[in-house]
Amino acid sequence: MDYTSFDNYMKQRFGGKVYRLSLSTGCTCPNRDGRCGTGGCIFCSAGGSGEFAAKTDTGHSGSSDDIHADRNYLISHEQITDSVKRQIEIAKTKVASKLSRSFAGYLAYFQSFTNTYFRDDKEFAGVKARFFAAARHPEIVAIAIATRPDALPGYVLEMLASLNQIKPVIVELGLQTVHDDTSRLINRGYATKVYDKAVRDLHAIGIGVVTHMIIGLPGETEDMMADTIRHIVSTCGCAAPGHAGSVSDPVKHSYENLLNVGSGSGVSVISPVNSVGTSPCHSTSAGSGPAAVIDTDLKITSMPDGIKIQLLQVLKGTRLEEMVRNKDVTLHEYSPEEYAALLRRLLPLIPKKMVVHRLTGDPPKNLLISPLWTADKKRVLNYLHKALKD
Ligand code: SF4
């Protein structure tokens, strides 16, 4: 089956295998702390979908209010840089046994929670310093930042645009479904049009988007899942003029070209800029403050858009576990064969210039309730790759 895998794309782009290092910013999530919701998405575990992330120096990864300890602790850029270096070293030990001869570098992956949700200036400054410290690390070849589409106000876009001038940045957005009825059921906390706008905003500053979608959400048919993929493809870079690359020809864009898409000038004005503390939820980036002007002289190489596909997993301690137990929802439990057959139907909807970053999740085994066959990611991937061969 013909699709562009993350591994193949990174080999073409960086000349060898690139390994993800899961790092933590210590951010929490506005869909958990009450800013736009409580309880979080129904499938999300206490670790904020990032159980494997290296922890910050005070030992947490954003799951509770002890984040304040970190914000007070990290008082200088030197300390933050040291902290990031330590996180990178710890994360490297977790992939050390897997390194192949074709090793080309690491992707710094800020995975858990909402990594662009800042509750005050100090938190923003601290996390920004973390991102830049990671980008300046010699072994880091690219940065991936997982966040919510409603947590990307102007000042964050401005910061990401600057970061993208040091190392290529990908922003990962958890859309999961295009269907707003399902989105309400899973307590996603924002409307699909908020995602659409976030993608446009990120493209306007030359940043590629990786969209997460979940297969097997309650009440969704296979046609609905296909709708989600079609929406992602049409909203993302595949349809955006001048954006994205292909595996055979990673397109190098100048910053000017990317910013000139639709603007007609060499200077991009991100406007308006939300002040720190504006609610990120259901935001349409309306806010007050000075417009951010980005220097367009620097050349960058953008990352292409991508997609992460995951089968819904029921984890211990989640709202989904409770809903299944109480029979509030009924889930279809896909067998490996059914899942492979569904992927055979869905993958052809994804153009080759969009990178498929994931075909299965990597659940924390101690939390996984179902489907249990997804516990061993390596085995599942081997099976899927065989099953998807033409
Ligand atoms: S937005 Fe992300 S971190 Fe927040 S509850 Fe949903 S899945 Fe979890």
Residues whose N, C-alpha, C, O or C-beta is under 5 A from the ligand:
A	BS01	SF4	C29 N31 G40 C41 C44 G48 S49 F113 T114
